């Protein structure tokens, strides 16, 4: 957070740092409130219970008030100061500037799983970016506001990018560095969390892609079935 407060004044004088506390059970709430009291630019939104990564992002997007929205994780694996590389690319028709990781500072198992996840997401959802799993994004608030996001788990990033792309949003990309986790341990790589994310991933694919293909196929079948009798009737009509 302090890095964000350091870099943002160099980009604009109209900014805020919005922190979503997703049901922390330690002293996080008190620490955040103290930081908010110390800086007029810091605003904190609390979830009374843990609702998931996607729910935290949706809360953040819903409370954002500035023209541009930047988000990243709070575990220190990205350097917020690299926002200076994203900001100049937000020009013209560009609606989203997406970072992509230069290397990945994680354990081998996490790199492998992350690589498979990213490849599947790009292929199955036809995503226009190379790294949907890079949570270092700068977006125009207006392009996010028009989306109906529903995911509460980590698949929110796939849903976000897919729906932005479907809405005609223009993307730009730039590399960002990825660092070892500074604080705490990831709670994601347990069997239960991985299984839940895989389930959510394929449910999302079915909702956003599978159902559309099924409906399109049914319409094509109805169109073909509706056209045959007409052709047959005309063939039998001597006039």
ChimeraX attribute file (.defattr): number of C-alpha atoms within 10 A of each C-alpha:
attribute: neighborCount
match mode: 1-to-1
recipient: residues
	/A:1	14
	/A:2	9
	/A:3	10
	/A:4	15
	/A:5	17
	/A:6	11
	/A:7	15
	/A:8	18
	/A:9	11
	/A:10	9
	/A:11	12
	/A:12	8
	/A:13	8
	/A:14	10
	/A:15	17
	/A:16	18
	/A:17	21
	/A:18	21
	/A:19	19
	/A:20	22
	/A:21	19
	/A:22	21
	/A:23	16
	/A:24	13
	/A:25	11
	/A:26	8
	/A:27	8
	/A:28	13
	/A:29	18
	/A:30	10
	/A:31	10
	/A:32	20
	/A:33	14
	/A:34	12
	/A:35	17
	/A:36	17
	/A:37	11
	/A:38	10
	/A:39	12
	/A:40	10
	/A:41	14
	/A:42	19
	/A:43	17
	/A:44	16
	/A:45	17
	/A:46	16
	/A:47	15
	/A:48	11
	/A:49	11
	/A:50	14
	/A:51	13
	/A:52	16
	/A:53	19
	/A:54	20
	/A:55	21
	/A:56	23
	/A:57	23
	/A:58	19
	/A:59	17
	/A:60	19
	/A:61	17
	/A:62	12
	/A:63	14
	/A:64	17
	/A:65	13
	/A:66	13
	/A:67	11
	/A:68	18
	/A:69	21
	/A:70	23
	/A:71	18
	/A:72	16
	/A:73	14
	/A:74	14
	/A:75	14
	/A:76	15
	/A:77	19
	/A:78	22
	/A:79	16
	/A:80	23
	/A:81	13
	/A:82	16
	/A:83	22
	/A:84	13
	/A:85	15
	/A:86	22
	/A:87	15
	/A:88	10
	/A:89	18
	/A:90	18
	/A:91	11
	/A:92	7
	/A:93	9
	/A:94	14
	/A:95	24
	/A:96	28
	/A:97	26
	/A:98	25
	/A:99	26
	/A:100	22
	/A:101	19
	/A:102	12
	/A:103	12
	/A:104	17
	/A:105	15
	/A:106	15
	/A:107	9
	/A:108	10
	/A:109	10
	/A:110	14
	/A:111	14
	/A:112	12
	/A:113	13
	/A:114	16
	/A:115	15
	/A:116	11
	/A:117	16
	/A:118	18
	/A:119	16
	/A:120	14
	/A:121	23
	/A:122	17
	/A:123	10
	/A:124	12
	/A:125	19
	/A:126	14
	/A:127	22
	/A:128	16
	/A:129	17
	/A:130	16
	/A:131	21
	/A:132	25
	/A:133	18
	/A:134	19
	/A:135	18
	/A:136	22
	/A:137	18
	/A:138	22
	/A:139	21
	/A:140	18
	/A:141	19
	/A:142	13
	/A:143	16
	/A:144	21
	/A:145	12
	/A:146	11
	/A:147	13
	/A:148	11
	/A:149	17
	/A:150	14
	/A:151	21
	/A:152	16
	/A:153	19
	/A:154	21
	/A:155	22
	/A:156	23
	/A:157	19
	/A:158	21
	/A:159	25
	/A:160	19
	/A:161	21
	/A:162	22
	/A:163	21
	/A:164	21
	/A:165	18
	/A:166	11
	/A:167	12
	/A:168	10
	/A:169	17
	/A:170	14
	/A:171	19
	/A:172	17
	/A:173	17
	/A:174	13
	/A:175	16
	/A:176	21
	/A:177	15
	/A:178	18
	/A:179	17
	/A:180	13
	/A:181	15
	/A:182	11
	/A:183	10
	/A:184	7
	/A:185	9
	/A:186	9
	/A:187	7
	/A:188	13
	/A:189	13
	/A:190	10
	/A:191	9
	/A:192	10
	/A:193	14
	/A:194	13
	/A:195	12
	/A:196	14
	/A:197	16
	/A:198	15
	/A:199	13
	/A:200	18
	/A:201	21
	/A:202	16
	/A:203	13
	/A:204	19
	/A:205	17
	/A:206	14
	/A:207	10
	/A:208	15
	/A:209	16
	/A:210	16
	/A:211	12
	/A:212	12
	/A:213	12
	/A:214	12
	/A:215	11
	/A:216	12
	/A:217	12
	/A:218	12
	/A:219	12
	/A:220	12
	/A:221	12
	/A:222	11
	/A:223	11
	/A:224	11
	/A:225	11
	/A:226	11
	/A:227	11
	/A:228	10
	/A:229	11
	/A:230	10
	/A:231	10
	/A:232	10
	/A:233	10
	/A:234	10
	/A:235	10
	/A:236	8
	/A:237	7
	/A:238	6
	/A:239	5
